[in-house]
Amino acid sequence: MASENGATLKAIADMLADGLETQVEPFPETDKEFAEILLQLRQLDTKDLKAKLVISGFLDHPYGPDRQRCLECMYYLVHRKWCDLPELSVPVEPDWWCRLWRI
Ligand code: SF4
């Protein structure tokens, strides 16, 4: 499991480093907008990693003037380096970010 997560983490890191363009904006300002993104994610094949990254607006660095990042997000599990949002459920680095960020 740990090595599988490591391989997935690397696959995500590589796609982002290669310049994958993701939907960073619009940031969901309301619960309705947030739910609409979740709905799009639920319609994906759960193995379609690239589409998950694109729809959720992944970045491999902190975002905006507040430097938001996974580490301070309510879905981040520090010890597993894991995003626990069910629609994502992927390993993530603490300095990454996506537009589903919440505190
Ligand atoms: S929801 Fe986004 S910002 Fe939050 S932990 Fe998951 S990937 Fe990181």
Residues whose N, C-alpha, C, O or C-beta is under 5 A from the ligand:
A	BS01	SF4	R69 C70 C73 Y75 Y76 C83 L85 V92 W97 C98 L100 W101 R102
